[in-house]
Amino acid sequence: MVRETLCKAKEAKNDEFYTQYHDIEREVEAYLEYDPNVFQGKTVLLPCDDPEWSNFTRYFAQNFERLGLKKLISTSYAPESKKYKGGYQLTLFETESPLYDADKTKTHGKIFILDEDINGDGRFNINDLKWQYLEGDGDFRSREIRKLRDEADFIVTNPPFSLFREFLKWIVEANKKFLIIGNQNAITYKEVFPLIKDNRVWLGITMDSSNRWFQLPDNYENYHKIENGKKFAFVAGPLWYTNIEHGRRHQPLQLMTMADNLKYSKHKEIKGKTSYDHYDNYDAIEVPKVDAIPSDYGGVMGVPISFLRKYCPEQYEILGATESEGKGFSNGLWNERSQTSQALINGVRIYKRLFIRKKQ
Ligand SMILES: C[S@@+](CC[C@H](N)C(=O)[O-])C[C@H]1O[C@@H](n2cnc3c(N)ncnc32)[C@H](O)[C@@H]1O
């Protein structure tokens, strides 16, 4: 019980981790490199943001013209609805506005819209954002925000950690393009893995699940560093999840043959052996490192989850995963009814694996 409460408290705090400008810029620019017109004439919704100071809002507002956007919508969640109550700070932007309402600010979300040159300076940018309080608290599940979702072409944000599954489902059911941040553990969630397997969701480009700095509300007590007066946490395992096309996922992995791997591999688990290990409980070979995938092997292979960062759907198909929740891989097939399972070699458990097979 105590553990559960602690976990919930941790999740609530993780919900208030804010993404840095350069992390957003690097990722979005990579999609533009692949298709400079990807956002041309489109409406982008940034839900789950505090638009006065969200870097998502800043990036998309500052680059509105260059991206060719039609409309930018950014919404925030009411402070009293948030799980972590202490993080809210009123900004001068709000308190000095004629729209400021001391009651509404606690219980209502806000909406910021950019779709016209309101100050008439001939440019569309951050100075043209207009705002008002939402009718409700800005919960992405509310009817009000669902309507904004339905109007949007793209949903971009770092959603609350504790609601990642629900948030992804909310996007996918509306069939929207998206770019969101989640933890790498989400890969094997039962709501996520089938989408990855079916190439409806893939990983983005610039985060590789190594730790990243996220900004914290000023009054957080647990932080890892302070820089320019701002508090930061070093967060483990963040990744971009998306369904926007990018170039990296169409670059096949350059690999050696099985014979060459066994002879020359830089990995001691492979070099000098006569063959790759075979699982006790799956008809598949164990490939402990992504760069040791044998290029000429046509059967099923178990590979580390980090394979997904290199995954090219024209080169390999994904068949299943061990330790994925609820559904599993058995008898060579992705099976709705098979149990969550571990891969074993000589009775020893092998950490999470994806099962892949070379495409013909
Ligand atoms: C991880 S933070 C990220 C904020 C911002 N997207 C960023 O990256 O800088 C997630 C935000 O979503 C808010 N949030 C939590 N539950 C929500 C809900 N049900 N609907 C909308 N926003 C929510 C949190 O309060 C928090 O401000």
Ligand as a Chemical Component Dictionary entry (heavy atoms), coordinates in Angstrom:
data_LIG
# 
_chem_comp.id                   LIG 
_chem_comp.type                 NON-POLYMER 
_chem_comp.pdbx_formal_charge   0 
_chem_comp.three_letter_code    LIG 
# 
loop_
_chem_comp_atom.comp_id 
_chem_comp_atom.atom_id 
_chem_comp_atom.alt_atom_id 
_chem_comp_atom.type_symbol 
_chem_comp_atom.charge 
_chem_comp_atom.model_Cartn_x 
_chem_comp_atom.model_Cartn_y 
_chem_comp_atom.model_Cartn_z 
_chem_comp_atom.pdbx_ordinal 
LIG C1  C1  C 0  5.103  15.991 -18.825 1  
LIG S1  S1  S 1  4.288  17.558 -18.710 2  
LIG C2  C2  C 0  4.801  18.258 -20.192 3  
LIG C3  C3  C 0  4.367  19.629 -20.442 4  
LIG C4  C4  C 0  4.749  20.165 -21.796 5  
LIG N1  N1  N 0  4.082  19.390 -22.833 6  
LIG C5  C5  C 0  6.237  20.133 -21.989 7  
LIG O1  O1  O 0  6.774  19.151 -22.459 8  
LIG O2  O2  O -1 6.902  21.103 -21.642 9  
LIG C6  C6  C 0  2.581  17.087 -18.976 10 
LIG C7  C7  C 0  1.569  18.174 -18.692 11 
LIG O3  O3  O 0  0.238  17.641 -18.894 12 
LIG C8  C8  C 0  -0.598 18.046 -17.816 13 
LIG N2  N2  N 0  -1.693 17.080 -17.654 14 
LIG C9  C9  C 0  -1.823 16.112 -16.737 15 
LIG N3  N3  N 0  -2.966 15.446 -16.892 16 
LIG C10 C10 C 0  -3.603 16.002 -17.962 17 
LIG C11 C11 C 0  -4.841 15.772 -18.606 18 
LIG N4  N4  N 0  -5.655 14.802 -18.208 19 
LIG N5  N5  N 0  -5.173 16.545 -19.652 20 
LIG C12 C12 C 0  -4.352 17.527 -20.078 21 
LIG N6  N6  N 0  -3.148 17.800 -19.508 22 
LIG C13 C13 C 0  -2.783 17.057 -18.458 23 
LIG C14 C14 C 0  0.347  18.074 -16.634 24 
LIG O4  O4  O 0  -0.205 18.843 -15.588 25 
LIG C15 C15 C 0  1.605  18.673 -17.269 26 
LIG O5  O5  O 0  1.571  20.063 -17.243 27 
# 
loop_
_chem_comp_bond.comp_id 
_chem_comp_bond.atom_id_1 
_chem_comp_bond.atom_id_2 
_chem_comp_bond.value_order 
_chem_comp_bond.pdbx_ordinal 
LIG C1  S1  SING 1  
LIG S1  C2  SING 2  
LIG S1  C6  SING 3  
LIG C2  C3  SING 4  
LIG C3  C4  SING 5  
LIG C4  N1  SING 6  
LIG C4  C5  SING 7  
LIG C5  O1  DOUB 8  
LIG C5  O2  SING 9  
LIG C6  C7  SING 10 
LIG C7  O3  SING 11 
LIG C7  C15 SING 12 
LIG O3  C8  SING 13 
LIG C8  N2  SING 14 
LIG C8  C14 SING 15 
LIG N2  C9  SING 16 
LIG N2  C13 SING 17 
LIG C9  N3  DOUB 18 
LIG N3  C10 SING 19 
LIG C10 C11 SING 20 
LIG C10 C13 DOUB 21 
LIG C11 N4  SING 22 
LIG C11 N5  DOUB 23 
LIG N5  C12 SING 24 
LIG C12 N6  DOUB 25 
LIG N6  C13 SING 26 
LIG C14 O4  SING 27 
LIG C14 C15 SING 28 
LIG C15 O5  SING 29 
# 
